Structure formats: C-alpha cells, structure tokens
C-alpha cells in the first residue's frame, strides 16, 4: 500500500489505488489526495448533486461539480 502527503489534511496517509477519474485531474488526485479525503468528497459530492439537482450528463453541471471538488480538496491553482 502506498501513501501520499495529502494536500487537504496535511497528513501522510494511504493513497487511492487508481485514479478516480480519467485525465490529468485523476492523476492529480492520486498524487495529492489520500483515500480518506477522497471518500469524504464522494459523500459531499452526492449531497451537492442532490442539493443542486445536478445532472452529470450536462457539461455545465459537471464543471460546477469539478470546481467544487477542487475547492473541497484544496486543489485550487491546478491548471
Ligand atoms: Zn487527506
């Protein structure tokens, strides 16, 4: 099991075993976010999706969720 110095909780914890999504952002999450914080985000994102009635088939909604994710995980400044 590998560990990561997590950007969000500032601790060295277990990393995700594989990128949770495709593309560069998925790799960034694996390199910078621990499994525990990712699990927290998954729970939070489910609430956001419900709260805002987000439809992930819509690009604008996906982008909104992606912005919220970066903020939640302290990944702001990532291109
Ligand atoms: Zn963490």
PDB file of the backbone (N, CA, C, O) and the ligand in Angstrom, with CONECT records:
HET     ZN  A 101       1
ATOM      1  N   UNK A   1       0.843  -1.192   0.000  1.00  0.00           N
ATOM      2  CA  UNK A   1       0.000   0.000   0.000  1.00  0.00           C
ATOM      3  C   UNK A   1       0.886   1.254   0.000  1.00  0.00           C
ATOM      4  O   UNK A   1       1.790   1.376   0.826  1.00  0.00           O
ATOM      5  N   UNK A   2       0.629   2.161  -0.907  1.00  0.00           N
ATOM      6  CA  UNK A   2       1.431   3.377  -0.953  1.00  0.00           C
ATOM      7  C   UNK A   2       0.723   4.504  -0.201  1.00  0.00           C
ATOM      8  O   UNK A   2      -0.490   4.481   0.007  1.00  0.00           O
ATOM      9  N   UNK A   3       1.514   5.473   0.190  1.00  0.00           N
ATOM     10  CA  UNK A   3       0.952   6.599   0.921  1.00  0.00           C
ATOM     11  C   UNK A   3       1.178   7.882   0.127  1.00  0.00           C
ATOM     12  O   UNK A   3       1.966   7.925  -0.818  1.00  0.00           O
ATOM     13  N   UNK A   4       0.461   8.919   0.540  1.00  0.00           N
ATOM     14  CA  UNK A   4       0.556  10.206  -0.126  1.00  0.00           C
ATOM     15  C   UNK A   4       0.559  11.294   0.944  1.00  0.00           C
ATOM     16  O   UNK A   4      -0.138  11.196   1.954  1.00  0.00           O
ATOM     17  N   UNK A   5       1.372  12.350   0.698  1.00  0.00           N
ATOM     18  CA  UNK A   5       1.295  13.521   1.572  1.00  0.00           C
ATOM     19  C   UNK A   5       0.108  14.347   1.104  1.00  0.00           C
ATOM     20  O   UNK A   5       0.187  15.098   0.132  1.00  0.00           O
ATOM     21  N   UNK A   6      -0.975  14.187   1.813  1.00  0.00           N
ATOM     22  CA  UNK A   6      -2.251  14.720   1.334  1.00  0.00           C
ATOM     23  C   UNK A   6      -2.311  16.245   1.418  1.00  0.00           C
ATOM     24  O   UNK A   6      -1.993  16.842   2.446  1.00  0.00           O
ATOM     25  N   UNK A   7      -2.726  16.855   0.313  1.00  0.00           N
ATOM     26  CA  UNK A   7      -2.840  18.312   0.233  1.00  0.00           C
ATOM     27  C   UNK A   7      -3.951  18.828   1.133  1.00  0.00           C
ATOM     28  O   UNK A   7      -3.882  19.952   1.632  1.00  0.00           O
ATOM     29  N   UNK A   8      -4.961  18.017   1.339  1.00  0.00           N
ATOM     30  CA  UNK A   8      -6.125  18.501   2.072  1.00  0.00           C
ATOM     31  C   UNK A   8      -5.956  18.401   3.593  1.00  0.00           C
ATOM     32  O   UNK A   8      -6.197  19.371   4.311  1.00  0.00           O
ATOM     33  N   UNK A   9      -5.549  17.245   4.069  1.00  0.00           N
ATOM     34  CA  UNK A   9      -5.474  17.067   5.526  1.00  0.00           C
ATOM     35  C   UNK A   9      -4.040  17.213   6.046  1.00  0.00           C
ATOM     36  O   UNK A   9      -3.803  17.161   7.253  1.00  0.00           O
ATOM     37  N   UNK A  10      -3.088  17.397   5.128  1.00  0.00           N
ATOM     38  CA  UNK A  10      -1.691  17.581   5.512  1.00  0.00           C
ATOM     39  C   UNK A  10      -1.128  16.421   6.313  1.00  0.00           C
ATOM     40  O   UNK A  10      -0.275  16.611   7.181  1.00  0.00           O
ATOM     41  N   UNK A  11      -1.605  15.225   6.023  1.00  0.00           N
ATOM     42  CA  UNK A  11      -1.054  14.051   6.682  1.00  0.00           C
ATOM     43  C   UNK A  11      -0.608  13.059   5.633  1.00  0.00           C
ATOM     44  O   UNK A  11      -1.034  13.109   4.479  1.00  0.00           O
ATOM     45  N   UNK A  12       0.258  12.158   6.055  1.00  0.00           N
ATOM     46  CA  UNK A  12       0.695  11.108   5.158  1.00  0.00           C
ATOM     47  C   UNK A  12      -0.193   9.884   5.365  1.00  0.00           C
ATOM     48  O   UNK A  12      -0.120   9.210   6.392  1.00  0.00           O
ATOM     49  N   UNK A  13      -1.019   9.619   4.383  1.00  0.00           N
ATOM     50  CA  UNK A  13      -1.995   8.540   4.534  1.00  0.00           C
ATOM     51  C   UNK A  13      -2.056   7.688   3.283  1.00  0.00           C
ATOM     52  O   UNK A  13      -1.406   7.988   2.282  1.00  0.00           O
ATOM     53  N   UNK A  14      -2.833   6.632   3.344  1.00  0.00           N
ATOM     54  CA  UNK A  14      -2.987   5.735   2.201  1.00  0.00           C
ATOM     55  C   UNK A  14      -3.524   6.494   0.992  1.00  0.00           C
ATOM     56  O   UNK A  14      -4.457   7.290   1.098  1.00  0.00           O
ATOM     57  N   UNK A  15      -2.916   6.228  -0.149  1.00  0.00           N
ATOM     58  CA  UNK A  15      -3.386   6.871  -1.373  1.00  0.00           C
ATOM     59  C   UNK A  15      -4.427   5.993  -2.053  1.00  0.00           C
ATOM     60  O   UNK A  15      -4.614   4.830  -1.695  1.00  0.00           O
ATOM     61  N   UNK A  16      -5.095   6.569  -3.034  1.00  0.00           N
ATOM     62  CA  UNK A  16      -6.034   5.785  -3.838  1.00  0.00           C
ATOM     63  C   UNK A  16      -5.232   4.791  -4.671  1.00  0.00           C
ATOM     64  O   UNK A  16      -4.109   5.081  -5.082  1.00  0.00           O
ATOM     65  N   UNK A  17      -5.804   3.636  -4.914  1.00  0.00           N
ATOM     66  CA  UNK A  17      -5.083   2.624  -5.676  1.00  0.00           C
ATOM     67  C   UNK A  17      -5.124   2.911  -7.172  1.00  0.00           C
ATOM     68  O   UNK A  17      -4.262   2.456  -7.924  1.00  0.00           O
ATOM     69  N   UNK A  18      -6.126   3.663  -7.595  1.00  0.00           N
ATOM     70  CA  UNK A  18      -6.176   4.041  -9.003  1.00  0.00           C
ATOM     71  C   UNK A  18      -6.901   5.366  -9.160  1.00  0.00           C
ATOM     72  O   UNK A  18      -7.694   5.742  -8.298  1.00  0.00           O
ATOM     73  N   UNK A  19      -6.636   6.090 -10.264  1.00  0.00           N
ATOM     74  CA  UNK A  19      -7.290   7.386 -10.461  1.00  0.00           C
ATOM     75  C   UNK A  19      -8.811   7.243 -10.443  1.00  0.00           C
ATOM     76  O   UNK A  19      -9.366   6.360 -11.097  1.00  0.00           O
ATOM     77  N   UNK A  20      -9.479   8.121  -9.687  1.00  0.00           N
ATOM     78  CA  UNK A  20     -10.938   8.035  -9.569  1.00  0.00           C
ATOM     79  C   UNK A  20     -11.658   8.552 -10.808  1.00  0.00           C
ATOM     80  O   UNK A  20     -12.874   8.411 -10.934  1.00  0.00           O
ATOM     81  N   UNK A  21     -10.898   9.150 -11.721  1.00  0.00           N
ATOM     82  CA  UNK A  21     -11.495   9.673 -12.951  1.00  0.00           C
ATOM     83  C   UNK A  21     -10.417   9.716 -14.011  1.00  0.00           C
ATOM     84  O   UNK A  21      -9.230   9.591 -13.710  1.00  0.00           O
ATOM     85  N   UNK A  22     -10.830   9.892 -15.245  1.00  0.00           N
ATOM     86  CA  UNK A  22      -9.857   9.925 -16.323  1.00  0.00           C
ATOM     87  C   UNK A  22      -9.121  11.251 -16.387  1.00  0.00           C
ATOM     88  O   UNK A  22      -9.497  12.217 -15.724  1.00  0.00           O
ATOM     89  N   UNK A  23      -8.081  11.287 -17.183  1.00  0.00           N
ATOM     90  CA  UNK A  23      -7.385  12.533 -17.460  1.00  0.00           C
ATOM     91  C   UNK A  23      -6.419  12.953 -16.377  1.00  0.00           C
ATOM     92  O   UNK A  23      -6.141  12.214 -15.433  1.00  0.00           O
ATOM     93  N   UNK A  24      -5.916  14.164 -16.543  1.00  0.00           N
ATOM     94  CA  UNK A  24      -4.881  14.685 -15.670  1.00  0.00           C
ATOM     95  C   UNK A  24      -5.379  14.872 -14.244  1.00  0.00           C
ATOM     96  O   UNK A  24      -4.641  14.655 -13.283  1.00  0.00           O
ATOM     97  N   UNK A  25      -6.644  15.281 -14.115  1.00  0.00           N
ATOM     98  CA  UNK A  25      -7.198  15.527 -12.784  1.00  0.00           C
ATOM     99  C   UNK A  25      -7.205  14.245 -11.954  1.00  0.00           C
ATOM    100  O   UNK A  25      -6.945  14.274 -10.751  1.00  0.00           O
ATOM    101  N   UNK A  26      -7.503  13.128 -12.601  1.00  0.00           N
ATOM    102  CA  UNK A  26      -7.483  11.853 -11.898  1.00  0.00           C
ATOM    103  C   UNK A  26      -6.100  11.539 -11.342  1.00  0.00           C
ATOM    104  O   UNK A  26      -5.966  11.069 -10.212  1.00  0.00           O
ATOM    105  N   UNK A  27      -5.069  11.805 -12.149  1.00  0.00           N
ATOM    106  CA  UNK A  27      -3.706  11.578 -11.685  1.00  0.00           C
ATOM    107  C   UNK A  27      -3.336  12.525 -10.554  1.00  0.00           C
ATOM    108  O   UNK A  27      -2.663  12.143  -9.597  1.00  0.00           O
ATOM    109  N   UNK A  28      -3.789  13.771 -10.682  1.00  0.00           N
ATOM    110  CA  UNK A  28      -3.510  14.757  -9.634  1.00  0.00           C
ATOM    111  C   UNK A  28      -4.109  14.310  -8.309  1.00  0.00           C
ATOM    112  O   UNK A  28      -3.479  14.432  -7.258  1.00  0.00           O
ATOM    113  N   UNK A  29      -5.328  13.793  -8.367  1.00  0.00           N
ATOM    114  CA  UNK A  29      -5.994  13.340  -7.143  1.00  0.00           C
ATOM    115  C   UNK A  29      -5.193  12.195  -6.505  1.00  0.00           C
ATOM    116  O   UNK A  29      -4.989  12.181  -5.292  1.00  0.00           O
ATOM    117  N   UNK A  30      -4.746  11.247  -7.317  1.00  0.00           N
ATOM    118  CA  UNK A  30      -3.975  10.122  -6.785  1.00  0.00           C
ATOM    119  C   UNK A  30      -2.671  10.605  -6.142  1.00  0.00           C
ATOM    120  O   UNK A  30      -2.245  10.089  -5.110  1.00  0.00           O
ATOM    121  N   UNK A  31      -2.050  11.602  -6.771  1.00  0.00           N
ATOM    122  CA  UNK A  31      -0.753  12.066  -6.285  1.00  0.00           C
ATOM    123  C   UNK A  31      -0.853  12.962  -5.065  1.00  0.00           C
ATOM    124  O   UNK A  31       0.113  13.093  -4.313  1.00  0.00           O
ATOM    125  N   UNK A  32      -2.018  13.585  -4.856  1.00  0.00           N
ATOM    126  CA  UNK A  32      -2.091  14.620  -3.822  1.00  0.00           C
ATOM    127  C   UNK A  32      -3.152  14.416  -2.765  1.00  0.00           C
ATOM    128  O   UNK A  32      -3.148  15.110  -1.749  1.00  0.00           O
ATOM    129  N   UNK A  33      -4.066  13.476  -2.978  1.00  0.00           N
ATOM    130  CA  UNK A  33      -5.186  13.332  -2.042  1.00  0.00           C
ATOM    131  C   UNK A  33      -5.221  11.914  -1.474  1.00  0.00           C
ATOM    132  O   UNK A  33      -5.071  10.936  -2.207  1.00  0.00           O
ATOM    133  N   UNK A  34      -5.421  11.818  -0.166  1.00  0.00           N
ATOM    134  CA  UNK A  34      -5.472  10.498   0.458  1.00  0.00           C
ATOM    135  C   UNK A  34      -6.870   9.874   0.267  1.00  0.00           C
ATOM    136  O   UNK A  34      -7.850  10.538  -0.069  1.00  0.00           O
ATOM    137  N   UNK A  35      -6.885   8.579   0.502  1.00  0.00           N
ATOM    138  CA  UNK A  35      -8.127   7.834   0.287  1.00  0.00           C
ATOM    139  C   UNK A  35      -9.264   8.348   1.175  1.00  0.00           C
ATOM    140  O   UNK A  35     -10.424   8.417   0.768  1.00  0.00           O
ATOM    141  N   UNK A  36      -8.882   8.703   2.400  1.00  0.00           N
ATOM    142  CA  UNK A  36      -9.884   9.155   3.362  1.00  0.00           C
ATOM    143  C   UNK A  36     -10.563  10.457   2.905  1.00  0.00           C
ATOM    144  O   UNK A  36     -11.785  10.592   2.967  1.00  0.00           O
ATOM    145  N   UNK A  37      -9.743  11.403   2.447  1.00  0.00           N
ATOM    146  CA  UNK A  37     -10.304  12.678   1.987  1.00  0.00           C
ATOM    147  C   UNK A  37     -11.136  12.467   0.732  1.00  0.00           C
ATOM    148  O   UNK A  37     -12.151  13.133   0.526  1.00  0.00           O
ATOM    149  N   UNK A  38     -10.695  11.533  -0.105  1.00  0.00           N
ATOM    150  CA  UNK A  38     -11.475  11.260  -1.306  1.00  0.00           C
ATOM    151  C   UNK A  38     -12.845  10.704  -0.946  1.00  0.00           C
ATOM    152  O   UNK A  38     -13.853  11.066  -1.553  1.00  0.00           O
ATOM    153  N   UNK A  39     -12.874   9.827   0.039  1.00  0.00           N
ATOM    154  CA  UNK A  39     -14.146   9.265   0.492  1.00  0.00           C
ATOM    155  C   UNK A  39     -15.061  10.367   1.015  1.00  0.00           C
ATOM    156  O   UNK A  39     -16.268  10.358   0.775  1.00  0.00           O
ATOM    157  N   UNK A  40     -14.460  11.321   1.740  1.00  0.00           N
ATOM    158  CA  UNK A  40     -15.249  12.454   2.235  1.00  0.00           C
ATOM    159  C   UNK A  40     -15.833  13.248   1.080  1.00  0.00           C
ATOM    160  O   UNK A  40     -16.986  13.677   1.116  1.00  0.00           O
ATOM    161  N   UNK A  41     -15.010  13.434   0.055  1.00  0.00           N
ATOM    162  CA  UNK A  41     -15.510  14.181  -1.104  1.00  0.00           C
ATOM    163  C   UNK A  41     -16.651  13.432  -1.787  1.00  0.00           C
ATOM    164  O   UNK A  41     -17.636  14.036  -2.212  1.00  0.00           O
ATOM    165  N   UNK A  42     -16.508  12.112  -1.887  1.00  0.00           N
ATOM    166  CA  UNK A  42     -17.572  11.339  -2.527  1.00  0.00           C
ATOM    167  C   UNK A  42     -18.907  11.546  -1.813  1.00  0.00           C
ATOM    168  O   UNK A  42     -19.953  11.685  -2.448  1.00  0.00           O
ATOM    169  N   UNK A  43     -18.851  11.562  -0.499  1.00  0.00           N
ATOM    170  CA  UNK A  43     -20.071  11.779   0.271  1.00  0.00           C
ATOM    171  C   UNK A  43     -20.601  13.191   0.072  1.00  0.00           C
ATOM    172  O   UNK A  43     -21.803  13.406  -0.088  1.00  0.00           O
ATOM    173  N   UNK A  44     -19.670  14.158   0.085  1.00  0.00           N
ATOM    174  CA  UNK A  44     -20.063  15.550  -0.103  1.00  0.00           C
ATOM    175  C   UNK A  44     -20.632  15.768  -1.496  1.00  0.00           C
ATOM    176  O   UNK A  44     -21.627  16.475  -1.657  1.00  0.00           O
ATOM    177  N   UNK A  45     -20.012  15.170  -2.498  1.00  0.00           N
ATOM    178  CA  UNK A  45     -20.482  15.380  -3.872  1.00  0.00           C
ATOM    179  C   UNK A  45     -21.884  14.820  -4.055  1.00  0.00           C
ATOM    180  O   UNK A  45     -22.698  15.400  -4.775  1.00  0.00           O
ATOM    181  N   UNK A  46     -22.164  13.712  -3.416  1.00  0.00           N
ATOM    182  CA  UNK A  46     -23.513  13.143  -3.511  1.00  0.00           C
ATOM    183  C   UNK A  46     -24.538  14.122  -2.949  1.00  0.00           C
ATOM    184  O   UNK A  46     -25.635  14.272  -3.485  1.00  0.00           O
ATOM    185  N   UNK A  47     -24.156  14.788  -1.851  1.00  0.00           N
ATOM    186  CA  UNK A  47     -25.058  15.779  -1.256  1.00  0.00           C
ATOM    187  C   UNK A  47     -25.239  16.980  -2.180  1.00  0.00           C
ATOM    188  O   UNK A  47     -26.348  17.484  -2.352  1.00  0.00           O
ATOM    189  N   UNK A  48     -24.125  17.434  -2.774  1.00  0.00           N
ATOM    190  CA  UNK A  48     -24.201  18.578  -3.681  1.00  0.00           C
ATOM    191  C   UNK A  48     -25.092  18.263  -4.888  1.00  0.00           C
ATOM    192  O   UNK A  48     -25.907  19.081  -5.315  1.00  0.00           O
ATOM    193  N   UNK A  49     -24.910  17.065  -5.416  1.00  0.00           N
ATOM    194  CA  UNK A  49     -25.692  16.655  -6.584  1.00  0.00           C
ATOM    195  C   UNK A  49     -27.181  16.684  -6.246  1.00  0.00           C
ATOM    196  O   UNK A  49     -28.001  17.150  -7.038  1.00  0.00           O
ATOM    197  N   UNK A  50     -27.513  16.188  -5.073  1.00  0.00           N
ATOM    198  CA  UNK A  50     -28.899  16.228  -4.620  1.00  0.00           C
ATOM    199  C   UNK A  50     -29.376  17.647  -4.390  1.00  0.00           C
ATOM    200  O   UNK A  50     -30.451  18.044  -4.839  1.00  0.00           O
ATOM    201  N   UNK A  51     -28.551  18.404  -3.679  1.00  0.00           N
ATOM    202  CA  UNK A  51     -28.929  19.753  -3.285  1.00  0.00           C
ATOM    203  C   UNK A  51     -29.182  20.640  -4.493  1.00  0.00           C
ATOM    204  O   UNK A  51     -30.185  21.352  -4.544  1.00  0.00           O
ATOM    205  N   UNK A  52     -28.274  20.601  -5.472  1.00  0.00           N
ATOM    206  CA  UNK A  52     -28.404  21.473  -6.631  1.00  0.00           C
ATOM    207  C   UNK A  52     -29.123  20.796  -7.788  1.00  0.00           C
ATOM    208  O   UNK A  52     -29.333  21.412  -8.833  1.00  0.00           O
ATOM    209  N   UNK A  53     -29.497  19.549  -7.612  1.00  0.00           N
ATOM    210  CA  UNK A  53     -30.145  18.834  -8.692  1.00  0.00           C
ATOM    211  C   UNK A  53     -29.263  18.737  -9.918  1.00  0.00           C
ATOM    212  O   UNK A  53     -29.727  18.908 -11.046  1.00  0.00           O
ATOM    213  N   UNK A  54     -27.969  18.459  -9.690  1.00  0.00           N
ATOM    214  CA  UNK A  54     -27.022  18.419 -10.802  1.00  0.00           C
ATOM    215  C   UNK A  54     -27.261  17.200 -11.683  1.00  0.00           C
ATOM    216  O   UNK A  54     -27.533  16.097 -11.209  1.00  0.00           O
ATOM    217  N   UNK A  55     -27.150  17.443 -12.965  1.00  0.00           N
ATOM    218  CA  UNK A  55     -27.251  16.368 -13.954  1.00  0.00           C
ATOM    219  C   UNK A  55     -25.875  16.215 -14.608  1.00  0.00           C
ATOM    220  O   UNK A  55     -25.455  17.063 -15.395  1.00  0.00           O
ATOM    221  N   UNK A  56     -25.185  15.134 -14.274  1.00  0.00           N
ATOM    222  CA  UNK A  56     -23.797  14.981 -14.727  1.00  0.00           C
ATOM    223  C   UNK A  56     -23.694  14.715 -16.221  1.00  0.00           C
ATOM    224  O   UNK A  56     -22.594  14.640 -16.768  1.00  0.00           O
ATOM    225  N   UNK A  57     -24.846  14.570 -16.885  1.00  0.00           N
ATOM    226  CA  UNK A  57     -24.830  14.495 -18.331  1.00  0.00           C
ATOM    227  C   UNK A  57     -24.635  15.873 -18.956  1.00  0.00           C
ATOM    228  O   UNK A  57     -24.356  15.994 -20.149  1.00  0.00           O
ATOM    229  N   UNK A  58     -24.786  16.912 -18.129  1.00  0.00           N
ATOM    230  CA  UNK A  58     -24.643  18.274 -18.641  1.00  0.00           C
ATOM    231  C   UNK A  58     -23.272  18.843 -18.312  1.00  0.00           C
ATOM    232  O   UNK A  58     -22.876  18.896 -17.148  1.00  0.00           O
ATOM    233  N   UNK A  59     -22.548  19.269 -19.348  1.00  0.00           N
ATOM    234  CA  UNK A  59     -21.191  19.779 -19.148  1.00  0.00           C
ATOM    235  C   UNK A  59     -21.113  20.890 -18.110  1.00  0.00           C
ATOM    236  O   UNK A  59     -20.179  20.921 -17.308  1.00  0.00           O
ATOM    237  N   UNK A  60     -22.081  21.800 -18.113  1.00  0.00           N
ATOM    238  CA  UNK A  60     -22.035  22.912 -17.162  1.00  0.00           C
ATOM    239  C   UNK A  60     -22.133  22.399 -15.722  1.00  0.00           C
ATOM    240  O   UNK A  60     -21.477  22.924 -14.823  1.00  0.00           O
ATOM    241  N   UNK A  61     -22.941  21.389 -15.518  1.00  0.00           N
ATOM    242  CA  UNK A  61     -23.092  20.822 -14.177  1.00  0.00           C
ATOM    243  C   UNK A  61     -21.839  20.049 -13.771  1.00  0.00           C
ATOM    244  O   UNK A  61     -21.410  20.097 -12.618  1.00  0.00           O
ATOM    245  N   UNK A  62     -21.268  19.343 -14.728  1.00  0.00           N
ATOM    246  CA  UNK A  62     -20.017  18.625 -14.431  1.00  0.00           C
ATOM    247  C   UNK A  62     -18.931  19.605 -14.025  1.00  0.00           C
ATOM    248  O   UNK A  62     -18.149  19.355 -13.108  1.00  0.00           O
ATOM    249  N   UNK A  63     -18.902  20.733 -14.735  1.00  0.00           N
ATOM    250  CA  UNK A  63     -17.881  21.729 -14.434  1.00  0.00           C
ATOM    251  C   UNK A  63     -18.094  22.333 -13.048  1.00  0.00           C
ATOM    252  O   UNK A  63     -17.141  22.585 -12.311  1.00  0.00           O
ATOM    253  N   UNK A  64     -19.349  22.558 -12.714  1.00  0.00           N
ATOM    254  CA  UNK A  64     -19.667  23.100 -11.390  1.00  0.00           C
ATOM    255  C   UNK A  64     -19.181  22.144 -10.297  1.00  0.00           C
ATOM    256  O   UNK A  64     -18.611  22.565  -9.291  1.00  0.00           O
ATOM    257  N   UNK A  65     -19.418  20.859 -10.518  1.00  0.00           N
ATOM    258  CA  UNK A  65     -19.015  19.862  -9.532  1.00  0.00           C
ATOM    259  C   UNK A  65     -17.486  19.758  -9.461  1.00  0.00           C
ATOM    260  O   UNK A  65     -16.915  19.565  -8.388  1.00  0.00           O
ATOM    261  N   UNK A  66     -16.843  19.888 -10.611  1.00  0.00           N
ATOM    262  CA  UNK A  66     -15.395  19.827 -10.657  1.00  0.00           C
ATOM    263  C   UNK A  66     -14.767  20.999  -9.894  1.00  0.00           C
ATOM    264  O   UNK A  66     -13.768  20.838  -9.192  1.00  0.00           O
ATOM    265  N   UNK A  67     -15.371  22.174 -10.048  1.00  0.00           N
ATOM    266  CA  UNK A  67     -14.895  23.341  -9.301  1.00  0.00           C
ATOM    267  C   UNK A  67     -15.052  23.121  -7.812  1.00  0.00           C
ATOM    268  O   UNK A  67     -14.154  23.430  -7.029  1.00  0.00           O
ATOM    269  N   UNK A  68     -16.209  22.581  -7.424  1.00  0.00           N
ATOM    270  CA  UNK A  68     -16.465  22.326  -6.008  1.00  0.00           C
ATOM    271  C   UNK A  68     -15.469  21.302  -5.466  1.00  0.00           C
ATOM    272  O   UNK A  68     -15.032  21.395  -4.319  1.00  0.00           O
ATOM    273  N   UNK A  69     -15.121  20.336  -6.294  1.00  0.00           N
ATOM    274  CA  UNK A  69     -14.179  19.297  -5.886  1.00  0.00           C
ATOM    275  C   UNK A  69     -12.798  19.893  -5.634  1.00  0.00           C
ATOM    276  O   UNK A  69     -12.156  19.587  -4.629  1.00  0.00           O
ATOM    277  N   UNK A  70     -12.346  20.745  -6.556  1.00  0.00           N
ATOM    278  CA  UNK A  70     -11.028  21.358  -6.380  1.00  0.00           C
ATOM    279  C   UNK A  70     -10.967  22.191  -5.116  1.00  0.00           C
ATOM    280  O   UNK A  70      -9.963  22.209  -4.403  1.00  0.00           O
ATOM    281  N   UNK A  71     -12.073  22.883  -4.856  1.00  0.00           N
ATOM    282  CA  UNK A  71     -12.129  23.702  -3.662  1.00  0.00           C
ATOM    283  C   UNK A  71     -12.106  22.811  -2.410  1.00  0.00           C
ATOM    284  O   UNK A  71     -11.370  23.074  -1.460  1.00  0.00           O
ATOM    285  N   UNK A  72     -12.913  21.772  -2.432  1.00  0.00           N
ATOM    286  CA  UNK A  72     -13.012  20.855  -1.297  1.00  0.00           C
ATOM    287  C   UNK A  72     -11.667  20.210  -1.005  1.00  0.00           C
ATOM    288  O   UNK A  72     -11.276  20.064   0.153  1.00  0.00           O
ATOM    289  N   UNK A  73     -10.965  19.828  -2.058  1.00  0.00           N
ATOM    290  CA  UNK A  73      -9.712  19.069  -1.893  1.00  0.00           C
ATOM    291  C   UNK A  73      -8.477  19.980  -1.867  1.00  0.00           C
ATOM    292  O   UNK A  73      -7.343  19.500  -1.860  1.00  0.00           O
ATOM    293  N   UNK A  74      -8.708  21.294  -1.852  1.00  0.00           N
ATOM    294  CA  UNK A  74      -7.594  22.243  -1.862  1.00  0.00           C
ATOM    295  C   UNK A  74      -6.697  22.054  -3.072  1.00  0.00           C
ATOM    296  O   UNK A  74      -5.474  22.146  -2.966  1.00  0.00           O
ATOM    297  N   UNK A  75      -7.298  21.791  -4.214  1.00  0.00           N
ATOM    298  CA  UNK A  75      -6.528  21.630  -5.443  1.00  0.00           C
ATOM    299  C   UNK A  75      -6.574  22.889  -6.294  1.00  0.00           C
ATOM    300  O   UNK A  75      -6.202  22.859  -7.467  1.00  0.00           O
ATOM    301  N   UNK A  76      -7.029  24.000  -5.712  1.00  0.00           N
ATOM    302  CA  UNK A  76      -7.094  25.235  -6.477  1.00  0.00           C
ATOM    303  C   UNK A  76      -5.700  25.628  -6.941  1.00  0.00           C
ATOM    304  O   UNK A  76      -4.706  25.392  -6.254  1.00  0.00           O
ATOM    305  N   UNK A  77      -5.651  26.225  -8.107  1.00  0.00           N
ATOM    306  CA  UNK A  77      -4.357  26.605  -8.664  1.00  0.00           C
ATOM    307  C   UNK A  77      -3.866  25.540  -9.627  1.00  0.00           C
ATOM    308  O   UNK A  77      -2.902  25.754 -10.362  1.00  0.00           O
ATOM    309  N   UNK A  78      -4.520  24.409  -9.623  1.00  0.00           N
ATOM    310  CA  UNK A  78      -4.219  23.341 -10.575  1.00  0.00           C
ATOM    311  C   UNK A  78      -4.775  23.742 -11.940  1.00  0.00           C
ATOM    312  O   UNK A  78      -5.924  24.172 -12.036  1.00  0.00           O
ATOM    313  N   UNK A  79      -3.992  23.607 -12.968  1.00  0.00           N
ATOM    314  CA  UNK A  79      -4.487  24.021 -14.290  1.00  0.00           C
ATOM    315  C   UNK A  79      -5.430  22.976 -14.849  1.00  0.00           C
ATOM    316  O   UNK A  79      -5.951  23.141 -15.952  1.00  0.00           O
TER     317      UNK A  79
HETATM  318 ZN    ZN A 101      -6.228  13.601   3.279  1.00  0.00          ZN
END
